[in-house]
Amino acid sequence: MRPAGRDACRYSISQMFELTATPIDTAALTARLAAPEAGAAVIFEGRVRNHHLGRPVIRLEYEAFDELAQAEGDAIVAETERLYPGTRVLCVHRTGTLQIGEAAVWIGVASAHRQAGFAACRHVIEDLKLRLPVWKKEHHPDGAAEWVNCTTEAAAKPAAPYYHARQVALPEVGEAGQARIAAARVLVVGVGGLGCPAALYLAGAGVGRLTLVDGGRVELSNLHRQILFTSAEVGAPKVLAAAARLRQHNPKIEIIAHEGELTATNARALVAGQTVVLDCTDNFATRFVLHDACHALGIPLVAAAVHRFEGTLDVFRRDTGGCLHCLWEGRSPAELDTAGNCAGGPVFGPAVGVLGVMQAAEAIKLLLGREGDSVHQSRLVNLLDGSQLNVERAMRPGCPVCSKLHQLKIAHPPENAEKSIFVNAAGIGALGPAAKTVYLLEAGESTPRQSAPPMITTVAALDLIQLREFAATGPLVLVCRYGVRSAAITRLLRTEGLANVFAQTG
Amino acid sequence: MPETSIRLKVRFFAVLREQAGCSTLTLETTASTPAGLYSELQTKHALTFPVSLLRVSVNERYAEMTTPLAAGDRVVFIPPVAGG
C-alpha cells in the first residue's frame, strides 16, 4: 500500500507516472495535457467491466509491487517518449478496490500530430500490461475470487501452441522442432531493410529470445522497405521501434534492444551465447567484424547483402563451406563496399524483403537441423530477371581464418583451388594474348557502364554454356557491373574444374 | 565443500502472498540463485505456483532465475501480471 499523504502531491508536474489508491481525477489529468504546440491529445482509459471470460464480476482488487511498479512505469513513459519523438505522456494506475465502471488506468498523450499520439498511447498500455508488476483479483457474485492470469491451469496452458499450430503441423517442425525454436537465442545485427522482415518472421516463428543491434534512427526515406516502422516513429531509435512492433507481433517471446552499432569491441560479447546470428548490415567493415566473432565462437551466421535488384545469401558454419575470407580473399572491406553495397544507394524494396525473409528461413532451418546445402552454397537472387543461382563454396587452402581447420580436414587440397579467383589489370596482361575478357550483361542493362574494360564480347549473365566454351579454350576474365555476379560465376566455373577463369577487380 | 548461507529478504504479492500466508520474510538460505530459493520456499511454505510461470526481481530490478544472490538482497517472485 502507498504511504498515506502520497496523494497530497498527486499529478505533480514532474511525475509522469503515478500509482494511486484513490479514484483517478481524469478531468485534472486531461487539463495537464494542454499545450500550445500539441495539436492532438489522445486519451485511453482502462475501466473495470462486469464480466471476464464469460463470468460476471462485481469488483476488482488491484495490488502493486510499488517500488518496481514505479520504476517500470517511469521507464515505460520515458521509452515511449523516445520512441515517438515530440510526444508527452502522462499515466496513472490505480491500486486498491475498484467498483464496476471505475478507471483503473489513465493514459494521456499530447503530441503535435495524431499519428504519434495514437501510437504512443497504444504503446504505453500494451507495455504496461506486459511489464508493470500489478495484479488484479476478480470478485464474482457467488463469493468466489481469483487472481487474473494466475489460475494455475489457465496460466500453465499458454497460447503458444495455438499461435504456432500451423507451423507445428509441419512434419519438419513438430513439437520437438518448436521447442528448439523456443529455446533459441538469435542475434539480428542491423534492423534495416533486411533485419525488419527477418526479425518479424523470427518473432512469428517463436524464437525464444531475439536481440536486435542497430545504432540508427528511423528515417522517412527508409520506410519503403523497413517494414517494422511507420511515420509515427521517424526520429526514434530503430531498435526501440522494432522491439515495440515485434512485442505486438508475438508477446510471448523476449526481445532485447541493443541501441548502438556492432563494433570490434562489443562483437564477441553480443555474439556469445547466441544460437544463430543474422548479418543484416549494409557495409563490409561490420560484416567482417561480425563474421570473425561468429567464426571464433563457432556460431552459425546467416548473411545477406543486397545491391539494387540483386541479393546474395550465405550461411557460414565453421566446419564447412569456407568463410567470408575464403569468399573475398585479400579484398579490403573498403574495396568491397565501393564495389557494391546498399548503404545510402538506390535499393529495390522487395529485394531486401525477399533476402531478409530468406535469412529468417535459413536461421529457422539451422535451429531445426535442416540447413541442407545452404551451409556450402552462395545463393544469388535477381529480382529483375527472376533468376536464382546457387554457387558452391569451399574452404580455400591458405585462408588465414580457416586454413587450420581446413588442413585438419583435407590433407591434399585440390590443385585448382590454389589459384586466386581475382585478377587485376596487371594480372590480366600476365595471362597472355589468348585471354578473353567477357562483360556479363545484367537483365535490363543495354550497354556496359563506361568504366568497363575493353571487351571482347558480352553475354547474358547466365549463358553458362557459352562461358564454359570460352573457359575451355583459354584464360577467361569475367567482369560485371558491380563485381558480385562475376565473382560468383567464376567460383561456379572453378568448381566445375575450369581453372582458367578469373573475376576482374578494380 | 561447506555450504555458506546468506540472509535475504523475500516479499510476496497476489497469489503467492495468499499461498505463503505472509507478505514478507527474512530468511537464511543456502540457495545461490532465485530458482534455488523458490524451490526451497515451495517446500517450506507450500507454494504450489509453478516456477516456470514466475519472473523475479532482485533489489527492485527484474532479474534472471539464475542471477547469483548475495547477502542482503531483496527478492520478489512475480506471478503473471495483470495491470490495466
Chai-1 contact restraints between the chains, C-beta under 6 A:
chainA,res_idxA,chainB,res_idxB,connection_type,confidence,min_distance_angstrom,max_distance_angstrom,comment,restraint_id
A,G46,B,G84,contact,1.0,0.0,6.0,A-B,restraint_1
A,E63,B,F13,contact,1.0,0.0,6.0,A-B,restraint_2
A,E63,B,A14,contact,1.0,0.0,6.0,A-B,restraint_3
A,F65,B,F13,contact,1.0,0.0,6.0,A-B,restraint_4
A,F65,B,V76,contact,1.0,0.0,6.0,A-B,restraint_5
A,E67,B,E60,contact,1.0,0.0,6.0,A-B,restraint_6
A,L68,B,S57,contact,1.0,0.0,6.0,A-B,restraint_7
A,L68,B,E60,contact,1.0,0.0,6.0,A-B,restraint_8
A,V105,B,G84,contact,1.0,0.0,6.0,A-B,restraint_9
A,I125,B,G84,contact,1.0,0.0,6.0,A-B,restraint_10
A,L128,B,G83,contact,1.0,0.0,6.0,A-B,restraint_11
A,L128,B,G84,contact,1.0,0.0,6.0,A-B,restraint_12
A,K129,B,G83,contact,1.0,0.0,6.0,A-B,restraint_13
A,K129,B,G84,contact,1.0,0.0,6.0,A-B,restraint_14
A,L132,B,G83,contact,1.0,0.0,6.0,A-B,restraint_15
A,P133,B,I78,contact,1.0,0.0,6.0,A-B,restraint_16
A,P133,B,V81,contact,1.0,0.0,6.0,A-B,restraint_17
A,V134,B,V81,contact,1.0,0.0,6.0,A-B,restraint_18
A,V134,B,G83,contact,1.0,0.0,6.0,A-B,restraint_19
A,W135,B,A14,contact,1.0,0.0,6.0,A-B,restraint_20
A,W135,B,A82,contact,1.0,0.0,6.0,A-B,restraint_21
A,K136,B,A82,contact,1.0,0.0,6.0,A-B,restraint_22
A,W147,B,A14,contact,1.0,0.0,6.0,A-B,restraint_23
A,W147,B,V15,contact,1.0,0.0,6.0,A-B,restraint_24
A,V148,B,A82,contact,1.0,0.0,6.0,A-B,restraint_25
A,N149,B,P80,contact,1.0,0.0,6.0,A-B,restraint_26
A,N149,B,A82,contact,1.0,0.0,6.0,A-B,restraint_27
A,C150,B,V15,contact,1.0,0.0,6.0,A-B,restraint_28
A,C150,B,P79,contact,1.0,0.0,6.0,A-B,restraint_29
A,C150,B,P80,contact,1.0,0.0,6.0,A-B,restraint_30
A,A155,B,L53,contact,1.0,0.0,6.0,A-B,restraint_31
A,A155,B,P80,contact,1.0,0.0,6.0,A-B,restraint_32
